[in-house]
Amino acid sequence: MHVALLELQDFRSYRAAEITFEPGVSVLRGRNGDGKTNLAEAIGYLAAQGSHRVATDAPLVRHGAARAILRGGVVRADRRALLEIEINPGKANRARLNRSPVPRAREILGILRTVLFAPEDLALVKGDPSERRRFLDELLTARAPRFAGVRADYDRVLKQRNALLKSAAAHRRPPGTETLATLEVWDTHLAEAGAVLLAARLELTAALRPLAAGAYADVARPTSPDAEAADAEATTGATPGIADLEYRSSLEGAELSTDRGKLADALREGMERARRQELERGISLVGPHRDELFLTLAGLPARGYASQGESWSFALALRLAAFELLRADGDDPVLILDDVFAELDTERRRRLAALVAPAEQVIITAAVPDDVPAELSGAAYDVAGGEVTRVR
């Protein structure tokens, strides 16, 4: 799979832009602030219908414009597709496939698959649990686009249930029979939707664990065993160990399985146990929205114990694991490395280059061209003043 064409209209800093790409490595180079990351973000948005930089669509539309339009030409197994997304802040986005409108924008999910690593990914290790839940859910959707609907259904039910709990909490008196009966209905809806999402996350975590551990070992391994031991002692205070993942559910004490029926029952029971607290606080305390992907390094929590370099390596390992998982599904996703090499030392740059070079398409942004290892030579584009020019 590769992106052959990218067209932008009123997206971020671009009034208009058109870029053609080929398989292999493409390096977008230019000064910070000249729009390199905007191009990487646009490709990622075409794939995931979300930005890796902002939570809402409004900042994606060029100042003074009412909407932004993204088009991407995708080649996959000798078949071509033209994707188009019209971003309308405050309203539903619209999408087209091969110039024909589709009923909902999410219906074109899965045609283009990307794995994007950027400086913001440090939050995967150091940030709140919501960052890691988002990572899992985006990867689920990339592998099986129907999970976009699963997540939307769960979020809709959660919003309705929270509204009922908030209303009950505001009255500051025991809820009536009608409120409790309505709450039980929403308990069932939330448990059923949550069980589908929870089972998928558990399966995904199990698949990611060995891949993330292997990728971390490849990227973070120091040049000598002595250096490895010294680095571990200085940062984690422990002997060297592997990176590991564990899915921790809000279902305290429950035995987790991937059986959706059992998970739905456990979620309902968990809500019943938390009923008093939920009514007092006006918020749902049980469900996948409260879960955590717990990361450990050398047996210790990565959040708080890992050094800056270890955190970078762990975040990168998660993205590389996602890449390998998507690749195992049938074809290579487009790999996007946004200003990554500036954050790595020479040895880690070399190792990363060796890992990503075999990908069908790698798109790299760099402010300093010399930061990109020679092993990743390929097409080069200069980005400056809102213009993109191919120079090699």
C-alpha positions in Angstrom: 0.0 0.0 0.0 1.2 3.5 -0.7 -0.1 7.1 -1.1 0.4 8.2 -4.7 -1.2 11.6 -4.5 -2.0 14.1 -1.8 -4.2 17.2 -2.5 -5.0 19.9 0.1 -7.4 22.8 0.0 -7.5 25.2 3.0 -5.9 22.7 5.3 -3.8 24.2 8.1 -1.3 26.6 6.5 -2.1 25.4 2.9 -4.4 27.3 0.6 -3.8 24.6 -2.0 -1.2 21.9 -2.5 -0.7 18.9 -4.7 2.1 16.3 -4.1 2.8 13.0 -5.9 4.6 10.2 -4.1 6.1 6.9 -5.0 6.7 3.7 -3.1 9.8 3.7 -0.9 11.2 6.6 1.2 10.1 10.2 0.8 11.7 12.9 3.0 9.8 16.2 3.5 12.5 18.7 4.7 12.2 22.3 5.7 12.4 24.6 8.7 10.2 24.3 11.7 6.9 26.0 11.1 7.0 25.7 7.3 4.3 23.0 7.1 6.0 19.6 7.0 4.0 18.2 9.9 0.8 19.5 8.3 1.4 17.2 5.3 2.1 14.2 7.6 -1.1 15.1 9.6 -3.1 15.3 6.4 -2.1 11.8 5.3 -2.8 10.5 8.8 -6.2 12.2 8.8 -7.2 10.5 5.6 -6.5 7.2 7.2 -7.9 7.7 10.7 -10.2 10.7 10.3 -8.6 12.3 13.3 -5.5 14.3 14.0 -2.5 13.2 16.1 -2.0 16.8 17.2 -5.4 18.2 18.2 -8.7 16.8 19.6 -11.1 18.8 17.4 -11.3 19.6 13.7 -11.5 23.4 13.9 -7.7 24.1 14.0 -7.3 22.0 10.8 -9.2 24.5 8.7 -7.1 27.4 7.4 -7.9 30.7 9.1 -10.6 32.5 7.2 -11.9 29.4 5.3 -15.1 27.6 6.1 -13.9 24.1 5.4 -10.9 22.1 4.4 -10.7 19.3 1.8 -8.2 16.5 1.7 -7.8 14.1 -1.2 -5.6 11.0 -1.3 -4.8 8.7 -4.1 -4.1 5.2 -2.6 -2.6 2.2 -4.4 -3.2 -1.1 -2.8 -2.4 -4.4 -4.6 -2.5 -2.7 -8.0 -5.9 -1.2 -7.3 -6.4 2.5 -7.1 -8.8 4.5 -4.9 -9.3 8.2 -4.5 -10.4 9.3 -1.0 -11.8 12.7 -0.2 -12.8 14.1 3.1 -14.4 17.5 3.6 -13.8 18.8 7.1 -16.6 20.9 8.4 -16.0 22.1 12.0 -19.2 22.0 14.1 -20.9 19.8 11.5 -20.6 16.3 10.1 -17.7 15.8 7.8 -18.4 14.5 4.3 -16.5 11.9 2.3 -16.3 10.6 -1.2 -14.8 7.4 -2.6 -13.7 7.6 -6.3 -15.7 10.9 -6.6 -18.9 9.3 -5.3 -20.4 10.4 -2.0 -20.7 7.9 0.8 -23.4 8.1 3.5 -21.0 8.5 6.4 -17.4 9.5 6.4 -16.3 6.5 8.4 -17.3 4.2 5.5 -14.0 4.9 3.8 -12.0 3.9 6.9 -9.6 1.0 6.2 -8.9 1.9 2.6 -5.7 3.8 3.6 -3.9 2.5 6.7 -1.1 4.4 8.3 1.2 4.2 11.4 2.3 7.7 12.4 5.0 8.3 15.0 5.5 11.9 16.2 6.8 13.9 19.2 3.3 13.9 20.6 3.6 10.1 21.1 5.7 10.6 24.2 2.3 10.9 25.9 1.7 7.2 25.1 4.2 6.6 27.9 4.1 9.7 30.1 0.6 10.8 29.6 -2.8 9.9 31.0 -4.5 6.5 30.5 -6.8 8.2 27.8 -3.7 8.4 25.5 -3.2 4.7 25.7 -6.9 3.8 25.3 -6.9 6.0 22.2 -3.9 4.2 20.8 -5.7 0.8 21.2 -9.0 2.0 19.8 -7.3 3.6 16.7 -5.4 0.4 16.0 -8.6 -1.6 16.4 -10.3 0.6 13.8 -7.3 0.4 11.5 -7.5 -3.4 11.6 -11.3 -3.6 11.4 -13.1 -0.4 10.5 -16.4 -1.6 12.0 -14.9 -0.7 15.4 -15.4 3.0 14.6 -19.1 2.2 14.9 -18.6 0.1 18.1 -16.7 3.0 19.7 -19.3 5.5 18.6 -22.1 3.4 20.0 -20.3 3.0 23.3 -19.6 6.8 23.6 -23.3 7.5 22.8 -24.6 5.2 25.5 -22.0 6.5 28.0 -23.1 10.1 27.4 -26.7 9.2 28.0 -25.9 7.3 31.1 -23.7 10.0 32.5 -26.5 12.6 31.8 -28.9 10.5 33.9 -26.4 10.1 36.7 -25.5 13.8 36.7 -29.2 14.7 36.9 -29.7 12.3 39.8 -26.7 13.7 41.7 -27.9 17.3 41.2 -31.1 16.6 43.1 -29.1 15.5 46.2 -31.7 13.0 47.2 -32.2 9.2 46.7 -33.3 8.5 43.2 -36.9 7.4 42.6 -38.0 4.1 41.2 -38.4 5.4 37.7 -34.8 6.8 37.7 -33.4 3.5 38.9 -35.4 1.5 36.3 -34.1 3.8 33.5 -30.5 3.5 34.9 -30.8 -0.3 34.7 -31.7 -0.1 31.0 -28.7 2.0 30.4 -26.6 -0.4 32.4 -27.5 -3.1 30.0 -26.8 -1.0 26.9 -23.4 0.1 28.3 -22.5 -3.5 29.3 -23.3 -4.9 25.9 -21.4 -2.2 24.0 -18.6 -2.2 26.5 -18.2 -6.0 26.3 -17.5 -5.8 22.6 -14.9 -3.1 23.0 -13.3 -4.7 26.1 -13.0 -8.1 24.4 -11.3 -6.6 21.4 -8.9 -4.6 23.5 -7.9 -7.7 25.5 -7.2 -9.6 22.3 -5.3 -6.7 20.8 -3.1 -6.3 23.9 -2.2 -10.0 23.8 -1.2 -9.6 20.2 0.9 -6.5 20.8 2.8 -7.7 23.8 5.5 -9.8 22.1 5.8 -7.4 19.2 6.3 -4.4 21.5 8.9 -6.2 23.6 10.8 -7.2 20.5 10.6 -3.7 19.0 11.8 -2.1 22.2 14.8 -4.5 22.4 15.7 -3.7 18.8 15.4 0.1 19.2 16.7 0.7 22.8 19.4 -1.9 23.1 22.7 -0.1 24.0 25.9 -0.9 22.1 27.3 -3.1 24.8 26.0 -5.2 27.8 27.9 -3.0 30.2 26.2 0.1 28.8 22.8 -1.7 29.1 23.3 -2.5 32.7 24.5 1.0 33.5 21.6 2.6 31.7 19.1 0.5 33.6 20.7 1.1 37.0 20.8 4.8 36.4 17.2 5.2 35.2 14.9 2.5 36.6 17.1 1.3 39.5 16.7 -2.3 38.3 18.4 -4.8 36.2 17.8 -4.7 32.4 14.4 -6.2 31.4 11.9 -6.2 28.6 9.1 -3.7 27.9 5.7 -5.2 28.7 2.1 -4.3 28.4 -0.9 -5.3 30.7 -4.5 -4.4 30.2 -6.0 -3.3 33.5 -9.8 -3.2 33.7 -12.0 -1.1 36.0 -13.7 -4.4 36.9 -11.9 -4.9 40.1 -11.3 -8.5 41.0 -13.1 -9.9 38.0 -11.5 -12.6 35.9 -11.2 -11.2 32.4 -11.8 -13.3 29.3 -12.6 -12.5 25.7 -16.1 -14.1 26.1 -18.4 -11.1 25.4 -21.3 -12.6 27.4 -19.2 -13.1 30.5 -17.8 -9.6 30.1 -21.2 -8.1 29.7 -22.3 -9.8 32.9 -19.2 -8.7 34.8 -19.8 -5.1 33.6 -23.4 -5.1 34.8 -22.3 -6.5 38.2 -19.6 -3.9 38.4 -22.1 -1.1 37.8 -24.4 -2.5 40.5 -21.5 -2.5 43.0 -20.6 1.0 42.1 -24.2 2.3 42.1 -24.0 4.4 45.2 -20.7 6.1 44.3 -21.9 6.7 40.7 -25.1 8.4 42.0 -23.2 10.5 44.4 -20.6 11.6 41.8 -22.8 11.8 38.8 -20.5 9.8 36.5 -20.0 6.2 35.2 -17.1 4.6 37.1 -17.1 1.2 35.4 -16.4 0.4 31.8 -13.7 0.5 29.1 -13.6 4.3 29.4 -11.9 3.8 32.8 -9.4 1.1 31.8 -5.7 1.4 31.5 -3.0 -0.1 29.2 -0.3 -0.4 31.9 3.3 -0.2 30.6 6.3 -1.6 32.5 10.0 -1.5 31.9 12.3 -3.8 33.8 9.2 -4.7 35.9 8.6 -1.1 37.0 5.9 1.4 35.8 7.3 3.1 32.7 5.3 6.2 33.6 7.4 7.8 36.3 10.4 5.5 36.2 11.5 5.4 32.6 14.1 8.0 31.4 13.4 10.3 28.5 15.3 8.1 26.2 13.6 4.9 27.4 10.2 6.7 27.1 10.9 7.6 23.5 12.0 4.1 22.8 8.9 2.6 24.4 6.6 4.9 22.5 8.4 4.0 19.2 8.2 0.3 20.1 4.4 0.6 20.4 4.1 2.2 17.0 6.5 -0.4 15.4 4.4 -3.2 17.1 1.3 -1.6 15.5 3.0 -1.6 12.1 3.9 -5.2 12.4 0.4 -6.2 13.4 -1.1 -4.3 10.5 1.5 -5.8 8.1 0.6 -9.3 9.3 -3.0 -8.6 8.3 -2.0 -8.6 4.6 -0.1 -5.5 3.4 2.2 -2.8 4.7 0.5 0.3 6.1 2.1 3.6 5.2 4.7 4.5 7.8 5.0 8.2 8.7 7.9 9.4 10.9 7.2 13.0 11.8 10.4 14.7 13.1 11.4 11.5 14.9 15.1 11.3 14.1 15.8 14.7 15.8 14.8 13.0 19.1 17.1 10.0 18.8 20.8 9.5 19.2 22.9 8.2 16.3 22.8 4.6 17.3 19.0 4.6 17.7 18.6 6.4 14.4 20.6 3.6 12.7 18.6 0.9 14.3 15.3 2.5 13.5 16.3 3.0 9.9 17.1 -0.7 9.6 13.7 -1.6 11.0 11.6 0.7 8.8 13.5 0.5 5.5 11.7 -2.6 4.2 8.3 -0.9 4.5 6.5 -0.3 1.1 6.3 3.4 1.8 8.0 5.6 4.5 7.2 9.3 4.7 9.7 11.3 6.9 9.7 14.9 8.0 12.9 16.5 9.1 14.1 20.0 9.8 17.7 18.9 9.5 18.3 16.6 6.5 21.4 15.2 8.0 19.3 13.7 10.9 17.9 11.2 8.5 20.2 8.1 8.2 21.7 7.4 4.8 20.0 4.0 4.8 16.7 5.9 4.2 17.8 7.8 1.1 15.0 8.3 -1.4 12.8 11.0 -2.9 13.3 14.5 -1.2 10.9 17.4 -1.1 11.6 21.0 0.1 8.8 22.5 2.1 8.8 26.3 2.4 6.4 29.2 2.2 3.4 27.0 1.6 5.0 25.4 -1.4 6.3 21.8 -1.8 9.0 21.1 -4.4 10.5 17.8 -5.3 14.3 18.1 -5.4 15.3 14.5 -5.8 
